[in-house]
Amino acid sequence: MLKVEDAYFAISGTPIIEGVSFEITKGEIACLLGPSGSGKTSILRLIAGLEALDRGNIFIGDQLVSNKQHNLSPNKRGIGFLFQDYALFPHLTVYQNIAWGIGKTEKDKSGAIVKQLLDRIQMYDQAEKYPHELSGGEQQRVALARAQACQPNLLLLDEPFSGLDTNLRNDIREQTNLILRSDKVTSIIVTHDPEEAMTLADKIILINNGKISQVGNPEELYRSPSNKFAASFFGDINRLNGIVEGKLIKTSFGCFANNRFPEGVSVDVLARPESLKITRAPKDVGITCNEVEIQSLRKNGKYTVVRVGPKGDKNPENTVVIRQLGEIETYSTEPLFLELTENNTFLFAFFFLQLNSFEPCPFQVAVLPHRQECPWLLPRLSW
């Protein structure tokens, strides 16, 4: 349905998008996810034809709509666009705003199309109201109906829920998801909210500094991140530094077995709070465990959130946060240790690779003339 190939876009010589490539199939809902300023909206504008490519190709269906020599006008691309501020016409009623989105060839059917859309967004009784008489959620629904009025092949939504408060945002997000899926509308949604992307998307395209960090379904990006940015973007993460010494990876919380990395390699251990737990009897898995102590503790609903560090180490940066179900016993004098599970825990190692080396490279890392990041899932172990 949509194919973006090696897209490059710059403003005044400054790259905004570099080498972006991805595909979206018919009926799929994809999210362009990333922090503010990462280039998400620029990609959406390039797809819409509101900006021109400096390099690369964009196809909608089988039609080439953009490259350096050619940029098909937005109104000929068969797309609908829902802007971040909704862009409703203040002098037009709800009915008239939706009718405005209907293509010229469908004008004779406009009454039936508008009524159908009003029913779908449950606003038939508010058809004669003006935008200023509507709530933020109602304005969003009208903007969505107008974007769908031309029966687009592709629907583009730029941060459609960002202006809504939390409770309303969740409700409108669910309603929008139901509408898009019931109509089987191929859609691209721009968002900076990982939870929103995981709720809505069949496919997530994670963007960082104008480049794709990772593409996959929500489960893949959360459970199997390909780099540290991807691992840390989906919620809180604990970051520990380790160094390979022989058959051990040594950290301030203890050592664990190494069977992958060469001597002297720096290893970052990234662990989500739910992958750690406090234990008084670490499992015997051949791991050298250092004792830890609790530095702070607070209740957060059914969870207890604890910050711990190596015993005797008061450096606040050398701590980890644990989110554990239920209460944690703190009055016992028995020593405390950390237990780390393989779920939501990742190893990333850096290698300095030799230039022009064509010998097999360990760990299936591509031979590149720069620092290379290599991810590994971490086996179950105790610290």
Residue pairs with C-beta under 8 A, 6 or more apart in sequence:
1 24
1 25
1 26
1 27
1 28
1 60
1 61
1 153
1 154
1 186
2 23
2 24
2 47
2 58
2 59
2 60
2 154
2 186
2 188
3 22
3 23
3 24
3 57
3 58
3 59
4 20
4 21
4 22
4 23
4 43
4 46
4 47
4 56
4 57
4 58
5 21
5 56
5 57
5 58
5 59
6 19
6 20
6 21
6 55
6 56
6 57
7 17
7 19
7 20
7 21
7 43
7 46
7 53
7 55
7 56
7 57
7 58
8 15
8 17
8 18
8 19
8 20
8 53
8 54
8 55
8 56
9 15
9 16
9 17
9 42
9 46
9 51
9 52
9 53
9 54
10 16
10 54
15 210
16 39
16 42
16 210
17 39
17 42
17 43
17 46
17 210
18 210
18 211
19 211
19 212
20 39
20 43
20 56
20 207
20 210
20 211
20 212
21 56
21 212
22 30
22 205
22 212
22 215
24 30
24 186
24 188
24 203
25 186
26 184
26 186
27 184
27 185
27 186
28 186
28 187
28 202
28 203
29 177
29 180
29 181
29 186
29 187
29 189
29 200
29 201
29 202
29 203
30 187
30 188
30 189
30 201
30 202
30 203
30 204
30 205
31 188
31 189
31 190
31 191
31 196
31 197
31 200
31 201
31 203
31 204
31 205
32 40
32 43
32 44
32 188
32 189
32 190
32 191
32 205
32 207
33 40
33 191
33 192
33 193
33 194
33 197
33 201
33 204
33 205
33 206
33 207
33 233
34 40
34 192
34 206
34 207
34 208
34 213
34 233
35 192
35 208
35 233
36 192
38 207
38 208
38 209
38 210
39 207
39 209
39 210
40 190
40 191
40 192
40 207
41 158
41 159
41 190
42 51
42 210
43 207
44 156
44 158
44 188
44 190
45 51
46 52
46 53
46 58
46 66
47 58
47 60
47 66
47 79
47 154
47 156
47 188
48 74
48 77
48 79
48 81
48 156
49 65
49 66
49 71
49 72
49 73
49 74
49 77
50 74
52 66
52 68
52 71
53 66
53 67
53 68
53 71
54 68
55 68
56 66
56 67
56 68
57 64
57 66
57 67
58 64
58 65
58 66
58 67
59 65
60 77
60 78
60 79
60 153
60 154
61 153
63 72
64 70
65 71
65 72
65 77
66 72
74 81
77 154
78 150
78 152
78 153
78 154
79 152
79 153
79 154
79 155
79 156
80 101
80 147
80 148
80 149
80 150
80 152
80 154
80 155
80 156
81 147
81 155
81 156
81 158
82 143
82 144
82 147
82 155
82 156
82 157
82 158
82 160
83 143
83 158
84 158
84 159
84 160
84 162
84 163
85 163
86 131
86 139
86 140
86 142
86 143
87 143
88 97
88 131
88 139
88 142
88 143
88 146
89 96
89 97
89 100
89 131
90 130
90 131
90 132
91 130
92 100
92 130
92 131
93 127
93 128
93 129
93 130
94 118
94 123
94 126
94 127
94 128
94 129
94 130
94 131
94 134
94 142
95 114
95 118
95 127
95 128
97 131
97 142
97 146
98 114
98 117
98 118
98 142
98 145
98 146
98 149
99 110
99 113
99 114
99 149
100 146
100 149
101 145
101 146
101 147
101 148
101 149
101 150
102 109
102 110
102 113
102 114
102 149
102 150
103 150
103 151
106 113
106 150
106 151
113 149
114 127
114 149
115 124
117 145
117 148
117 149
118 124
118 127
118 145
120 145
120 179
121 141
121 142
121 144
121 145
121 175
121 179
122 141
123 138
123 141
123 142
123 145
126 134
126 138
131 139
131 142
134 142
135 168
136 163
136 164
136 168
137 164
137 168
137 171
137 172
140 160
140 161
140 163
140 164
140 172
140 176
141 172
141 175
143 160
144 157
144 160
144 176
144 179
147 155
147 157
148 155
148 179
148 183
148 185
152 185
153 186
154 186
154 187
154 188
155 180
155 185
155 186
155 187
155 188
156 187
156 188
157 187
157 188
157 189
157 190
158 190
159 190
159 191
159 192
160 176
160 189
161 169
161 172
161 173
161 176
161 191
161 196
162 191
164 172
173 196
173 199
173 200
176 200
177 199
177 200
179 185
180 187
189 196
189 197
189 200
189 201
191 197
191 200
194 233
194 234
194 235
197 204
197 218
198 204
198 218
198 222
198 234
201 217
201 218
202 217
203 215
203 216
203 217
204 214
204 215
204 216
204 217
204 218
204 221
205 212
205 215
206 212
206 213
206 214
206 215
206 221
206 229
206 230
206 233
207 213
208 229
213 226
213 227
213 229
213 230
213 233
214 221
214 225
214 226
214 227
214 230
216 224
221 230
221 234
222 234
222 344
223 343
223 344
224 377
225 231
225 234
225 346
225 375
226 375
227 348
227 373
227 375
228 268
228 270
228 348
228 373
231 237
231 270
231 346
231 348
231 375
232 239
232 270
235 272
236 272
236 273
236 321
237 270
237 271
237 272
238 269
238 270
238 271
238 272
238 273
238 276
238 320
238 321
239 268
239 269
239 270
240 251
240 252
240 253
240 268
240 269
240 270
240 271
240 320
241 251
241 252
241 266
241 267
241 268
241 269
242 249
242 250
242 251
242 266
242 267
242 268
242 269
243 249
243 250
243 264
243 265
243 266
243 267
244 250
244 258
244 261
244 262
244 263
244 264
244 265
244 266
244 267
244 349
245 263
245 264
246 258
246 263
247 257
247 258
247 259
248 255
248 256
248 257
248 258
248 288
249 255
249 256
249 257
249 258
249 261
249 267
249 269
251 269
251 383
252 290
252 310
252 313
252 318
253 289
253 290
253 292
253 310
253 320
253 338
253 383
254 287
254 288
254 289
254 290
254 337
254 338
254 382
254 383
255 287
255 288
256 287
256 288
256 381
256 383
257 286
257 287
257 381
260 347
260 349
260 363
260 376
261 267
261 349
261 363
262 362
265 349
265 350
265 351
266 349
266 350
267 347
267 348
267 349
268 347
268 348
268 349
269 345
269 346
269 347
269 378
270 345
270 346
270 347
270 348
271 320
271 340
271 344
271 345
271 346
271 378
272 344
272 345
273 305
273 320
273 321
273 322
273 323
274 323
274 343
274 344
275 340
275 341
275 342
275 343
275 344
275 345
276 320
276 322
276 324
276 338
276 339
276 340
276 341
277 322
277 324
277 338
277 339
277 341
278 292
278 294
278 306
278 308
278 322
278 324
278 328
278 336
278 337
278 338
278 339
279 336
279 337
279 338
279 339
279 382
280 332
280 334
280 335
280 336
280 337
281 337
282 289
282 337
282 338
282 339
282 382
282 383
283 339
283 382
285 380
285 381
285 382
287 381
287 382
287 383
289 337
289 338
289 382
289 383
290 310
290 311
290 337
290 383
291 310
291 311
291 335
291 336
291 337
292 308
292 309
292 310
292 311
292 336
292 337
292 338
292 383
293 308
293 309
293 310
293 311
293 312
293 336
294 306
294 307
294 308
294 328
294 330
294 336
295 307
295 308
295 309
295 316
295 319
296 306
296 307
297 304
297 305
297 306
297 307
297 328
297 330
298 304
298 305
299 305
300 323
302 325
302 326
303 323
303 324
303 325
304 323
304 324
304 325
304 326
304 327
304 328
305 321
305 322
305 323
306 321
306 322
306 324
306 328
307 319
307 320
307 321
307 322
308 319
308 320
308 322
308 336
308 338
309 315
309 316
309 318
309 319
309 320
310 318
311 335
320 338
322 338
337 382
337 383
338 382
338 383
339 382
339 383
340 378
340 380
340 381
340 382
340 383
341 380
342 377
342 378
342 379
342 380
345 377
345 378
346 375
346 376
346 377
346 378
347 375
347 376
347 377
347 378
348 373
348 374
348 375
348 376
349 363
349 373
349 374
349 376
350 371
350 372
350 373
350 374
351 365
351 371
351 372
351 374
352 371
353 361
353 365
353 367
353 368
353 369
353 370
353 372
354 367
355 369
357 367
358 367
361 367
363 374
363 376
365 372
365 374
366 372
